Amino acid sequence: MIERIEKVTGMVHRVYNFYPGPATLPLPALERAQKELLDYAGTGMSVLEISHRSKEYDQLHHEAMNLVRELMGLSDDFKVLFLQGGASTQFYMVPLNLHVEGKPMEYVNTGRWSTKAIKEARLFGEVRVVASSEEEKFTYVPEEVQFSDGAAYAHITTNNTLYGTQWHSIPKVANDVPLVADMSSDILSRQMDFKRFSVIYAGAQKNLGPAGVTLVIVREDLLDRVPENTPTMQKWKTHAEKDSLFNTPPTFSIYIMKLCLEYLKEHGGVSAQEKLNREKAKILYDIIDSSDGFYRGHAKKESRSIMNVTFRLPTEELEAMCVEEGAKRGLIGIKGHRSVGGMRASIYNAMTLEGVEKLAQFLREFREQHQ
Ligand SMILES: Cc1ncc(COP(=O)(O)O)c(C=O)c1O
């Protein structure tokens, strides 16, 4: 049976997938899942079919947690949670678990996802937007921000998926102000001093694995901030105390995430991945910068993202043609978000150098034909 499946994989048609998420995953991780799908670890059952209380599942669940710890270099002061509901659920779980009567919750507004997070926080108390790039169409990240000493917490979105902007430094906060980050679209893409954050959350479907699981990392001492009368499932503490096995977790998503994390570890971890990501991003930004204005980047240079490369062409007709012709070459998902327009190539961890080189070659030729 396994032999037959391997043959099918050998013939399978794969394209270069630049979608912003769910996004491309490492092929070896998918192939491993394919091989193991019908009989997981000799159980005679699929991982889709086994109990989350079985020893086989328990083992993979904890292995996935340990991989997150190891790859991010987290100390024991942090709890790693696997939750559901996407990063969007954390938009309200953050204020729910961290707000403090009489203290403002402080946010930097760098795009649509920060805006949504701010809207949810307002349900819980006073929100102060300490900086925003909205007036300039979110083309940059205002990194010189001043959070106040008395804030309940400070919140940033480290990578702005729609606009292709990214924080390149970690803002300063007073010692007792927790720094919270939505890292949905750049987690594990570059080395960072993760200790400087108190809470990190990310939907898995860009850099970690498939949709369905949300990674939340919380400094343990913050788990007691939540009001007693909060519904059980909405407290991080509930999940932290049971290692995210309080109720049925999204087992299959966690399993695939584990395979993706193993792949990352085997290929040199975050430092090697960062080197590759910077190389990939440079290839595309060089194409934009050397195009004599044919390709125009959306993001200001100093705020450019190494995960989402956004740009425009001279006309919308050319943009539509570029998307269509790219697709014919197996370069899929390069249309920009409808609210920004233009083009966007999402080059998350699993996008190969080869894929980016193919896209660069296509963009070079497209310009030659149409400039
Ligand atoms: C930075 C960022 N935050 C939050 C979200 C929302 O994530 P989810 O769909 O998991 O709720 C996204 C989705 O693209 C995102 O890019």
The ligand as a Gaussian input file, in Angstrom:
#p B3LYP/6-31G(d) Opt

LIG

0 1
 C       -1.411000      39.274000      11.151000
 C       -2.696000      38.503000      11.177000
 N       -3.423000      38.489000      12.314000
 C       -4.595000      37.832000      12.386000
 C       -5.102000      37.147000      11.306000
 C       -6.409000      36.428000      11.439000
 O       -6.129000      35.083000      11.641000
 P       -7.267000      33.976000      11.746000
 O       -7.851000      33.835000      10.397000
 O       -6.483000      32.772000      12.214000
 O       -8.259000      34.416000      12.749000
 C       -4.375000      37.115000      10.111000
 C       -4.889000      36.374000       8.950000
 O       -4.423000      36.496000       7.827000
 C       -3.164000      37.830000      10.043000
 O       -2.439000      37.850000       8.913000

